[in-house]
Amino acid sequence: MNHIDDEHFRGSIGDLRAFQKPGLETFRRYIRGELPAPPISRLAGLRPTEAGLGKATFTMPVTRWLEDGFGLYWGGVYALFADAPLAWAIWTTLPAGKAVATSELSMSFVRPMSRNTANMIGRAESIHSGNQVGLSMIQITDQDGRLLAFGSTRCLISNVAVDADAEYAPPELGPTDPPDPYLRPAPEDGYFSLDQVMNGAPIELQRRTVAGEKIFPVWRLTGYRPTAVDDGLLTAVLPSSPWFSNGGPSIYGGLLAWAAEFTMGAAVYSTLSPGDVFATLDMHIRFTRPALVNSGDLTLAASVNHRGRLLRVSSCNVDNAEGKRVAMATSSALVVEGGVRELLKGRLPDEILAGAGRTGDRPH
């Protein structure tokens, strides 16, 4: 698989059967496999596992498809995962004929993933469910129960015109061979060498990716592509692929949040010195209008707005092919000077970041 647009999507889009029953009953039908999974689940392996009134639990494998060109997982992967259980926790409180759409998503990243992280578990709980607005929160842990991230969301609630007694035909689900993307062997190329990471200026490495010399595994999975980089600035494009649908006509908010965080992180990386690393501490994204599938490429433009010695603050705008704004995001990141050297010594990413937090220095 060169990138996601090379093949037909698979999964359920526009299945009106999902709105014929109350949200809790519908969620349990998805868990039992009575309703087919949407494309984003088939792409990344998102899977619902437990349901309760106002509660939703999902799991997702941490595969090498989610890695960048340095073998690392970025914080936006947590946002990609979290959006589904957060929305479903609200949906389980709603009657039939209701839909939810993410309006805002906030994430705080507690611990980075590594290749030792086999699986993520997200447990979300609704804290308010009104006529038009719902609020929920989530804790994400790894397979050993360690807290990885915390998040919250605001969702808008709308009506769906559906006949509760109609016999709706099941949607076309696409091919079944080869296996779903996340189940396939990840590419072995697309990575920078240790020497390149240790001694190369970050912005020069990024210029090589803009030229197409390196295509990271997560870019092959999503079709994301950087288009220009300058000091503290990065632009990229993302296809409006049907693979990114969570069952409706719009792109899944968690996928846009991942792309925005990646773009903001790349803008931060362009400001670093050789051998330095960074870790995103938090992010917030506000969705201003739906980003429809099959509507042309989305453009992401990120800039670093504050450059402290240890702290970088950045923002990102996401526009559709018509130039209309679909999302606005902000994030902050911790810079770890010489962090690559510590990785080469065998220290885990969370150990390095914990050490950075004990230096006694204060961001400014």
N, C-alpha and C positions, 0 to 999 in steps of 0.2 A: 504494500500500500504506500504510494508516494505521498498522497495527502487525501483528506477525507472526501473532497469533491470528485475523486476519480471513480467512485462507485455509487450506485443507487443506495439511498438510505433504507433502513429497515426499522420497523416499529410502528406504533399506532399514532396517527394524527387524526383529529376530528371525530373521535369515538363518542357519540352522543349518549351511549349507554352509561358512561361515567357520571352523567348528571341526572339519571332517572331515580336514583336512590339517595338517601342522606349520605353525607360525606363519610361518616364512620363506616357504614356498611360498604360503601364503594371502596374505601381503603382496604378493608378486609378482603374484598374480592380481588384486589390487586395482589395482596399477599398470598392468597390461595392460587393465584395464576388464572383466575376466571376471566380477568380482563388483561389484554396484552400490554406489555410495557411500551412506553414511548421511546422515540429514537435516542434521546440523551441517555437513557438507561442502557440501551443496547450499545451505545458508543463507549461509555465509561464504566459500566458495571454497577450503577446505582441500583439498590434493591431495597424495597420496604420489608421489614421483618416483624414489627410489632405495632399494634394499634390500640388506642384507648380513647375515650372521650377527651379531646383536647391534647392528645399525646400521639407522637409519631416517632418511630425509630427506623433508621435506614442504616445500611452498611455499604461500603464501597472498597474494592481492593486498591491497594497502592501499587500500581504496576509501573514498569519502566517507561511505558508510554507517556507518563506524566512528567518525565525528567526534562531538564534543560540540557544544554551542551556541556555542562560541567558535572553531570550526574546528580544534580540537586533538585529538590522539589520546592517550588515557590509557594508562598502563603496563599495565593489565589486559589490553589487547589482546594483549600478548606472552604472557600466561598462557593466554589463550584459544587461541592458536596452539600453544603449546609442549606442552600436555598430550597431544595425539595422537602426535607423534613420540616423546615420552618413553615412553609406554606401548608403542608398537609396537616400539621398540628392545628392550624386554624380551620382548615376544611372539615376536619372530623367533627367540628361543633355545628356545622351548617346543615340546613335541610336540603332536600333535593332541589335541583334547578339553580344552584349557586356555584359561582366560580371565584377563585382568588387570583390576584396578580400582584407580584412584589412591587412595592413602591419605593422602599428603602431597605438597605441591608448593611449592617455594621458587624465587623468581625475584629476580635482581638486574638492575636496569635500567641500562644503560650509556649509551645515547644515545636521545633521544626521536625519534619519527617526525615527519615533516612531509608536506605534499602533494608533496614531491619524492621521498618513499619510495614507489616503485611496487610493491614486492614484498618479502616476507620469505622467507628460506630458513632452515629449522631442521634442523640436523644433530645427531641424538641417538645416544648410544652406551650400551649396557648395561654396567654395571660390576659387577653381581652378579645372578645368577639362581639362586635356591634353590627348594626345594619349595613354599614358601608366600610368600616375599617376593622382590621384585626391585628393584634400584636402577639408575637411569640418569641421565645428564646431557645437557645440550643447549647449543649455541651458536646464537644467532639473528643472522643478518646481513641487510643489505639487498642490493639488486640490484647494488651496487658493491663488495660484500664487506666493508663496514664493520660492525664488531661492534655490535649493538643491545642484546642481553640475553644473560644466562647463567642457566641453571636446572638444577634436579635434582628427582628425585621418588623416592618409595617407593611401590611398587605391591604389592597383595596378589594372589596367584595362586590360582585355584580351578579345580575340575573342572566340565566341562560334559557333561551326559548327551547323547551324540550317537552315532549309528550311522554308522561310517565308510563303509559300503557302501550306505546308504539313498539313494534318489532324492528328495531334498527339493524341494518346489515353490519356485520363486523368490517372494520377497515382492512384494506390491503396492507400486509405487513412487510412486503419486500422479500428478498432472497434469504435463504438460510445457510448458504455455503458461499464462501468460507465462514469460519466462526466469527462471532461479533468482534469488532476491532480490539477491545481491551483484552480479549482472550488469545490474540495472536502473538507470536514472538515479536518482541520489540526490536527495532533496528539496532545494529551494533555500530553503525557509523553515525555521523552528525555530532560527534563529541570533539572537544578540544583536548590536546594532550596536556599532561601535567606540566611540562616545560612551558607550553604556551600560556597556561593559566598563571603560572608562577611569575613569568618574566614579561608577558605581553601587557601592553597598556590596554585596559578594558575597552576604551573607545575604539582602539584599532581592531580588537577582536570583534567588536560589534559591527564595524564597517565590513568585515569579512562576511558576516551573516547577511548584511544588507545586499552584498554582492552575490549571495547565493552559494558561497563556498561551504557553509555548514547549515544544515537543516535539523534542528533539534527534534528529538522524538515527539515531544508534546506539540510541536508545530506540524508534524506529519499527521498527528491524530486530529488536529483541529483546522488545519489550513491557514493558521495565523502566519503572517509574514511581515517582518520589519521592512520599512521602505526608506527611512532616512534617520541619521543619528548625528547629533552635534553635542557639544558640552552641555549636559543637563537637559537635553531635548531628545525625544524619540517619537517617531510616527510609525504606524503599522496599519495593516489592513486585515480584516477577518471576513471570510465569506458568510453570507446569510444562509447557511446550509440547513436543509430540513433535518439533518442529523441533530441539530441543536434544539429541536422542538421538545417540549415537555408534554406533548399531547395536543397542543393548540397551534394556532397559526403564527405565533410569535416565537422568537428565540428565548430559550430558557435564561432567566435572569442570572443564575449562577455561572453560566458560561460567559456572559458579558462581564460579570464581576471578575472572573479569572483573567480574562483578556485585559481588562483595565488595570488590574494589579500587576500583571506581567509587564505591561507597557510602562507603568510608573516605576516599577523596580528596575527596568532596563534604563530608564532615564537616570535613576540614581547611580546605577553601575557605571554609566558613562562619565561620572564625576570622580571615580575612584582612581587610586594609584595601583600599579602592578602588585599583585599578591594580596590586595585587600578584598574583603567580602562584606556583604551587608545582609541584614535580615529584616523583612517587613514586620513591624510591630502591630499595626492595625490598619484597617481600611474602612471607608464608608462610601457607599455608592447610592445615588438617587436616580431612579428611572423616570424619565420625563415623558416618554411616549413608547408604544410598542415598537420593537424592531422585528418586522415581518420576515419570515423565511422567504427565500427566493426573491429578494428585493434588491440584489446587488451588494457589492462589498461595503462593509462598515469601515469607517476610518477612525483610528484612535490616535490622539495627540496628547503626549504627556510632557510635563516640564517640572523641574525641581525648583520649588519656590523658596526654600530655605536651606542653607548649607552650614550647619554647625559642624564642629569637628567630629562629633559622634552621631549627631542626629540630622537626617535629611527629611524634608517634608515636600511632597509632590502632589500633583493633581493631574487628572486626565479627563478629556472630553471625548465622547463617543458619538459620531454622527453617522446617519444613514447615507445611502447613495444619493439622496436628494439634498444633502447638506443640512438636514434637520437634526437637531440634538435629540439623542435617545437616552443618554445617561451622562452623569457627571460624578467623578470619584475623587477622593483624596486619600492619602496614606502617609504614614511616617515610617522611617526605617533607621535601624541602628547600624552604624558602620563599625566593622571590626578590622582594625589595621593589622596586616600580616596574617589574616585569618586562614589563608590558603596553606601557609606553612604549618599551622596547627592541624589542619585537616590531614596533611601528609604524615603527621606524626601519629595518626590513628585516633585522634580525639574526635568524638561525635559532635555534630553541629550544636546540639543543645548544651554540651559541656563548654564549648568555645563561647557561646553567647552568655552563659552564666558567668564565666570568667570576666567577660567584658563588662558585665553589670556590676562587678565587684571592684573595678579599678579605682573607684572613688571620684572619677571625673564626672562632670555633669554636662549634659548636652546644653548648647546655647544657640 
